[in-house]
């Protein structure tokens, strides 16, 4: 089975209140995007499968609210993702951004 994981080393991610560096890991099969730091993994994507929402292949949902507000725009500005659309996650829930 071919691998669906892509990595990019020596990445700095601006989370707004803190910058973390490490290896950016995208696992397309699990629709996962995270930063592997010296202290451990820092999740960037969110899993909405319990809400019946799965991003298309090559895409993830990025939490872009609360402490991660503006994260998608900063990742896109750094050339690490391309923001696609904002996705509904419920009537009162924040809307994650589908990115690739």
SULPE-V663146 format. One record per pair of residues at least 24 apart in sequence whose ideal C-beta (glycine too) atoms are under 10 Angstrom apart, sorted by the first residue. I is the first residue (numbers start at 1). J is the second residue. Records with the same first field share a line. If there is no record, write none. Layout:
# SULPE-V663146
I->J  J
This chain:
# SULPE-V663146
1->29
2->29
3->27  28  29
4->28  29  30  31  32  57  58
5->29  30  32
6->33  58
7->36
8->35  79  80
9->36
11->35  36  37  75  78  80
12->78  80
13->37  42  44  71  74  75  78  80
14->70  71  73  74  75  77  78
15->42  44  67  68  69  70  71  74  75
16->67  68  69  70  71  74
17->67  68  69
18->42  67
19->74
24->75  78  80  81
26->58  59  60  80  81  100
27->60
28->55  57  58  59  60  100
29->57
30->60
31->55  56  57  58  59  60  61  98
32->60
33->59  60  61  62  75  80  81  99  100
34->60
35->80
43->68
44->68  71  72  75  80  81  99
45->81  96  98  99
46->89  94  96  97
47->96
48->87  88  89  90  93  96  98
51->87  88  89  90  93
53->87  88  89  90  96  98
55->84  85  87  96  98  99  100
56->84  98  100
57->100
58->84  99  100
59->84  85  87  97  98  99  100
60->84  96  97  98  99  100
61->86  87  89  95  96  97  98  99
62->96  97  98  99
63->94  96  97
64->94  95  96  97  99
65->89  93  94  95  96  97
66->94
68->94  96
69->94
71->97  99
72->96  97  98  99
73->97
75->99
